[in-house]
Amino acid sequence: MTAADMTENHSTQEPSTTPSSEPEKIPVNWWQEAKSISLLILAVLAFHSFVAKPFYIPSESMMPVLLKGDRLVVSKFPYGWSYVSPSFHPLPFLKGRIFGHMPQRGDIVIVSPQNKREDYIKRVIGLPGDILEVRGGQVVLNGVPVPQKVLKPIRIPVDGNAPCPAMQFPGALMTDANGKSWCELPVRQEVLPNGKSYVVIDMGPSTLDWYGPVRIPEGHVFLMGDNRDNSADSRAPLEENGLGGPVPWEAIGGRAEFITFSLDGDSSWNPLSWLHAFRSGRAGNSLRPASVAVPK
């Protein structure tokens, strides 16, 4: 065997060395991850505070236009921004608004009562300088009764979020020939001086049917619920969870725009029941009042 053969034989017997195929693990940058999540949260809060936010209807005070269980969008910018604009209302009362605009009659707005850190939803009825009173359930603005027209009673399906309680709607619960339960309610069309029209529920005489007269101060608005006999609004004192009269426009947090979806309250823990909990025919409904000719 020659030297060359020995060298070739030795080289073929040496084990080959190849680089590892496993990628090098890069450690997680927890600070960067936390910063990214924080920025996302801040972006969501900023959007909710200054552009729009979702809102849930927890009561019957704005029936029939809004039902308990409705989810809707509230825009934050139509009236400018104030101390109640930030989410969760962390600020004390501060006078004035940035790029402020006074709401229009008929607008549905969210408002924060003076003594609470929560939002109510009501309709703008009176503006600064108005003399407002309520006589026998009819609104009187500057000495002129707001026109009302009695309409055919409406029927609202009874469900978990709209049970038609006898305390609020005495005698309204009825059952049709098919065995379906309804809440049959007496309603009236109301037309404000600017031609904005909407429907209110009037169940008959109540303590809220008489109010004022009061002159609405500068920078204030007078708010009422459409369910006139069951609404803790500007007619009700703060001690009774009302708004305690005209509210400063700084307390207005935004304008209700449209319903996104509505739940009937009859779902359970079973996911199969969730789809059936959606009320049909309510998604996309506008919450802006209709415009009609003002009756003379």
Stockholm file with secondary structure:
# STOCKHOLM 1.0

chainA/1-296         MTAADMTENHSTQEPSTTPSSEPEKIPVNWWQEAKSISLLILAVLAFHSFVAKPFYIPSESMMPVLLKGDRLVVSKFPYGWSYVSPSFHPLPFLKGRIFGHMPQRGDIVIVSPQNKREDYIKRVIGLPGDILEVRGGQVVLNGVPVPQKVLKPIRIPVDGNAPCPAMQFPGALMTDANGKSWCELPVRQEVLPNGKSYVVIDMGPSTLDWYGPVRIPEGHVFLMGDNRDNSADSRAPLEENGLGGPVPWEAIGGRAEFITFSLDGDSSWNPLSWLHAFRSGRAGNSLRPASVAVPK
#=GR chainA/1-296 SS CCHHHHHHHHHHHSCCCCCCCSCCCCCCCHHHHHHHHHHHHHHHHHHHHHTEEEEECCSSTTTTTSCTTEEEEEESSTTCBCTTCSTTCCSCCCCCCBTCCCCCTTCEEEECCTTCSSCEEEEEEECTTCEEEEETTEEEETTEECCEEECCCEEEECBTTBCCCTTTSTTCEEECTTSCEEEEECEEEEECTTSEEEEEECCSCCGGGCEEEEECCTTEEEEECSBTTSCCSTTSCGGGTSCCSSEEGGGEEEEEEEEEEEBCSCCCSSGGGTGGGBCTTCTTCBCSCEECCCCC
#=GC SS_cons         CCHHHHHHHHHHHSCCCCCCCSCCCCCCCHHHHHHHHHHHHHHHHHHHHHTEEEEECCSSTTTTTSCTTEEEEEESSTTCBCTTCSTTCCSCCCCCCBTCCCCCTTCEEEECCTTCSSCEEEEEEECTTCEEEEETTEEEETTEECCEEECCCEEEECBTTBCCCTTTSTTCEEECTTSCEEEEECEEEEECTTSEEEEEECCSCCGGGCEEEEECCTTEEEEECSBTTSCCSTTSCGGGTSCCSSEEGGGEEEEEEEEEEEBCSCCCSSGGGTGGGBCTTCTTCBCSCEECCCCC
//
